[in-house]
Amino acid sequence: GLWKGNLSAEYLYLSYGAIQFATYSTMEESLHQFTFLGYQLPQSTVSFASGFATGIVATMCTYPFDLLRTRFAAQGDVKAYQGFFDSIRAITKSEGIQGFYRGMWPSLVQIMPYISLVFGTYDYSTRWFQLAKERSTLIHYISPFQDIICGGIAGTVGKLGVFPLDVVRKRLQLFAREQVPVYSSSVWRTIREIALHEGIQGLYRGLVPGLVKSAPASAITFFIYGQMQRACDEYNKRNPQKIFP
């Protein structure tokens, strides 16, 4: 039961992670070269703008996997879908292709500020670490864990910042299921309905499990990304013919 929707989740994480970091790196490099009235954009603006664009691209490309993951996780004893491919057939037949994108608008509304917060916080935390290392020898003892610490902080800040929208996204993804209250397709109406019937705390239902998941996931993701990036840079230095951009 704890692994419901795991296959869809794995497809989602693999594709989303690859698209996310590729898009962010490309956007960041492009914005660093962009000038406005002769001035370069500050790093904070570059980070938030790159994260904003990354959220749009990655979400639109991988959203069907996100919807399937949520549907599988919400299944009770009576299963609506017997497997991954059965769910694709069932949703296509009953809801059409648009069924795979139900609730995508609140996902975009949520993910754009979320990714911006995550990457913005990560960049800020990384710069703070660099400055702190110049002023204190104590920081050198934990510097090997810099990516993990900064990634964990970034994941926590991002999740706290947009969690109510995450609740709305999941409610709308379950829109077609009979055992789930039916909400309007409007983000703001859904927020109002939740607040009216469940109180403000309803918008933060599941926050603790969300933080327990997002903080270590973000920490591990940024740690592995940082290690791989440094390994590729080191390889490029040793080999005149670069194979990694």
For each residue, the residues with C-beta under 8 A, 3 or more apart:
1: 4
2:
3: 6
4: 1 72 73 75
5: 8 9 68 69 70 71 72 73
6: 3 9 10
7: 10 11 84
8: 5 11 12 65 68 69 72 84
9: 5 6 12 13 65 69
10: 6 7 13 14
11: 7 8 14 15 65
12: 8 9 15 16 62 65 66 69
13: 9 10 16 17
14: 10 11 17 18
15: 11 12 18 19 61 62 65
16: 12 13 19 20 58 59 61 62 65
17: 13 14 20 21 221
18: 14 15 21 22
19: 15 16 22 23 57 58 61 62
20: 16 17 23 24 54 58 115
21: 17 18 24 25 225
22: 18 19 25 26
23: 19 20 26 27 53 54 57 58
24: 20 21 27 28 50 51 54 115 119
25: 21 22 28 29
26: 22 23 29 30
27: 23 24 30 31 49 50 53 54
28: 24 25 31 32 46 47 50
29: 25 26 32 33
30: 26 27 33 34
31: 27 28 34 41 45 46 49 50
32: 28 29 40 41 46
33: 29 30
34: 30 31 40 41
35: 38 39 40 41
36: 39 41
37:
38: 35
39: 35 36
40: 32 34 35
41: 31 32 34 35 36 45 46 49
42: 45 46
43: 46 47 123 127
44: 47 48 120 123 124
45: 31 41 42 48 49
46: 28 31 32 41 42 43 49 50
47: 28 43 44 50 51 116 119 120 123 124
48: 44 45 51 52 116 119 120
49: 27 31 41 45 46 52 53 116
50: 24 27 28 31 46 47 53 54 119
51: 24 47 48 54 55 112 115 116 117 118 119 120
52: 48 49 55 56 112 113 115 116
53: 23 27 49 50 56 57
54: 20 23 24 27 50 51 57 58 115 119
55: 51 52 58 59 108 111 112 113 114 115 116
56: 52 53 59 60 108 111 112
57: 19 23 53 54 60 61
58: 16 19 20 23 54 55 61 62 111 115
59: 16 55 56 62 63 66 104 107 108 111
60: 56 57 63 104 108
61: 15 16 19 57 58
62: 12 15 16 19 58 59 65 66
63: 59 60 66 67 100 101 104 107
64: 67 68 100 101
65: 8 9 11 12 15 16 62 68 69
66: 12 59 62 63 69 70 107 173
67: 63 64 70 71 100 101 102 103 173
68: 5 8 64 65 71 72 84 87 88 91 100
69: 5 8 9 12 65 66 72 73
70: 5 66 67 73 74 170 173 174
71: 5 67 68 74 75 80 81 87 91 173 174 177
72: 4 5 8 68 69 75 81 87
73: 4 5 69 70
74: 70 71 174 177 180
75: 4 71 72 78 79 80 81
76: 79 179
77:
78: 75
79: 75 76 82
80: 71 75 87 90 177
81: 71 72 75 86 87 90
82: 79 86
83: 86 87
84: 7 8 68 87 88
85: 88 89
86: 81 82 83 89 90
87: 68 71 72 80 81 83 84 90 91
88: 68 84 85 91 92
89: 85 86 92 93
90: 80 81 86 87 93 94
91: 68 71 87 88 94 95 99 100
92: 88 89 95 96 97 99 100
93: 89 90
94: 90 91 99 176
95: 91 92 98 99 100 102 176
96: 92 99
97: 92 100 101
98: 95 101 102
99: 91 92 94 95 96 102 176
100: 63 64 67 68 91 92 95 97
101: 63 64 67 97 98 104
102: 67 95 98 99 172 173 175 176
103: 67 106 107 169 170 171 172 173 175
104: 59 60 63 101 107 108
105: 108 109 187
106: 103 109 110 165 168 169 172 187 190
107: 59 63 66 103 104 110 111 169
108: 55 56 59 60 104 105 111 112
109: 105 106 112 113 165 187
110: 106 107 113 114 162 165 166 168 169
111: 55 56 58 59 107 108 114 115 162
112: 51 52 55 56 108 109 115 116
113: 52 55 109 110 116 117 161 162
114: 55 110 111 117 118 158 159 161 162
115: 20 24 51 52 54 55 58 111 112 118 119 158
116: 47 48 49 51 52 55 112 113 119 120
117: 51 113 114 120 121 154 157 158 161 162
118: 51 114 115 121 122 154 155 157 158 218
119: 24 47 48 50 51 54 115 116 122 123 154
120: 44 47 48 51 116 117 123 124
121: 117 118 124 125 150 153 154 157 158
122: 118 119 125 126 150 151 153 154 222
123: 43 44 47 119 120 126 127
124: 44 47 120 121 127 128
125: 121 122 128 129 149 150 153 154
126: 122 123 129 130 146 150
127: 43 123 124 130 131
128: 124 125 131 132
129: 125 126 132 133 139 143 146 149 150
130: 126 127 133 134
131: 127 128 134 135
132: 128 129 135 136 139
133: 129 130 136 139 140 143
134: 130 131
135: 131 132 139
136: 132 133 139 140
137: 140 141
138: 141 142
139: 129 132 133 135 136 142 143
140: 133 136 137 143
141: 137 138
142: 138 139 145 146 149
143: 129 133 139 140 146
144:
145: 142 148 149
146: 126 129 142 143 149 150 226
147: 150 151 219 222 223 225 226 227
148: 145 151 152 219 220 222 223
149: 125 129 142 145 146 152 153 219
150: 121 122 125 126 129 146 147 153 154 222
151: 122 147 148 154 155 218 219 220 221 222 223
152: 148 149 155 156 215 216 218 219
153: 121 122 125 149 150 156 157
154: 117 118 119 121 122 125 150 151 157 158 218 222
155: 118 151 152 158 159 214 215 216 217 218 219
156: 152 153 159 160 211 214 215 218
157: 117 118 121 153 154 160 161
158: 114 115 117 118 121 154 155 161 162 214 218
159: 114 155 156 162 163 166 207 210 211 214 215
160: 156 157 163 211
161: 113 114 117 157 158
162: 110 111 113 114 117 158 159 165 166
163: 159 160 166 167 203 204 207 210
164: 167 168 191 203 204
165: 106 109 110 162 168 169 187
166: 110 159 162 163 169 170 210
167: 163 164 170 171 194 202 203 204 205 206
168: 106 110 164 165 171 172 187 190 191 194 203
169: 103 106 107 110 165 166 172 173
170: 70 103 166 167 173 174
171: 103 167 168 174 175 180 181 183 190 194
172: 102 103 106 168 169 175 183 185 187 190
173: 66 67 70 71 102 103 169 170
174: 70 71 74 170 171 177 180
175: 102 103 171 172 180 182 183 185
176: 94 95 99 102
177: 71 74 80 174 180
178:
179: 76
180: 74 171 174 175 177
181: 171 193
182: 175
183: 171 172 175 189 190 193 194
184: 189 190 193
185: 172 175
186: 189 190
187: 105 106 109 165 168 172 190 191
188: 191 192
189: 183 184 186 192 193
190: 106 168 171 172 183 184 186 187 193 194
191: 164 168 187 188 194 195 203
192: 188 189 195 196
193: 181 183 184 189 190 196 197
194: 167 168 171 183 190 191 197 198 202 203
195: 191 192 198 199 200 202 203
196: 192 193
197: 193 194 202
198: 194 195 201 202 203 205
199: 195 202
200: 195 203 204
201: 198 204 205
202: 167 194 195 197 198 199 205
203: 163 164 167 168 191 194 195 198 200
204: 163 164 167 200 201 207
205: 167 198 201 202
206: 167 209 210
207: 159 163 204 210 211
208: 211 212
209: 206 212 213
210: 159 163 166 206 207 213 214
211: 156 159 160 207 208 214 215
212: 208 209 215 216
213: 209 210 216 217
214: 155 156 158 159 210 211 217 218
215: 152 155 156 159 211 212 218 219
216: 152 155 212 213 219 220
217: 155 213 214 220 221
218: 118 151 152 154 155 156 158 214 215 221 222
219: 147 148 149 151 152 155 215 216 222 223
220: 148 151 216 217 223 224
221: 17 151 217 218 224 225
222: 122 147 148 150 151 154 218 219 225 226
223: 147 148 151 219 220 226 227
224: 220 221 227 228
225: 21 147 221 222 228 229
226: 146 147 222 223 229 230
227: 147 223 224 230 231
228: 224 225 231 232
229: 225 226 232 233
230: 226 227 233 234
231: 227 228 234 235
232: 228 229 235 236 244
233: 229 230 236 237 244
234: 230 231 237 238
235: 231 232 238 239 243 244
236: 232 233 239 242 243 244
237: 233 234
238: 234 235
239: 235 236 242 243
240:
241:
242: 236 239 245
243: 235 236 239
244: 232 233 235 236
245: 242
